[in-house]
Amino acid sequence: MKKIAQILLALVIIGFVYVIYQQISTPIRFENELKSKSAQVIERIKDIRTAERAFKSKYQRFTADFDSLANFILNETIEMERKLVDEDDSVGLALLKRQGKKNVEKFQVSVIDTIFSPKKLTKEEIMNLRYIPTTDNKAEFILEAGQITTESKIVIPVVECRAPYIMFLDTVTFRQEIVNKIDDDVNNFNRYPGIKFGSMETGNNEAGNWED
C-alpha cells in the first residue's frame, strides 16, 4: 500500500512538473515560432510590394491579380533612365546642348532582372509569390487593389496585401497564445493581427505594419 502511494505521489509530482514546464515553455516556443514565421512572411510580402510598385510605375495602377503580377515580372519590361555624360563634364554637357539633346537616355530592361536586384528570383519563386510561407502552398496572401479619392479630391491608386496570423501560425499547438495575440493587436494596439502592407482606405505609400 505504501509503495502504491509512493508511485501515485511520484506520478502527481511528474504531472505537476510537466504542467509548470508547459506554462513556462509554451509562451517561449510561441514567441520563437511567431518571430521565425513572421520573418519568412515579411521577406515574401516585401517582394510582392516591390513588384506592385513596379507594376504601378508602368500602368499607374496596382493589380489584385497574382497571375497578372507574375506575368508582368516574368515577361514584361520597364523603362529606366541614365545620364549620357557626368554632370561635372562641362564639355560633354555643352556638346549635348549644341546637339539639342538632354542628358538623359531612356532604355527598356526586363522586370525580373531589375526590380529585385541584387536578389535573383527564379520563375518558380515568382509563381509562388502568392503563397504564404510555411503553409505548403495552401494559403495565399489576401491581395486587393483599387482607387480612392482623397480629402483634396485627388484619385489615387491603392493596394493592400495581408497574411493573418491564423493562416501561418500553428493554431493547434498555440491556440490560446494566438487568441491572446490577436486580441492584444486589435484591442490594445489598434493593429492588424498579422503581416500586411498598404491600405484600401488611405494612401500610405504601401507601408508595412512590421515597419512601425
Buried (B, 14 or more C-beta within 10 A) or exposed (E): EEEEEEEEEEEEEEEEEEEEEEEEEBBEBBEEBBEEBBEBBBEBBBBBBBBBBBBBEEEEBBBBEBEEBBBBBBEBBBEEEEEBBEEEBEEBBEEBEEEEEEBEEEEEEEBBEEBBEEEEBEEEBBBBBBBBBBBEEEBBBBBBBEEBEEEEEEEEBBBBBBBBBBBBBBEEEBEEBBEEBBEEBEEEEEEBBBBBBBBEEEBEEBBBBBEE
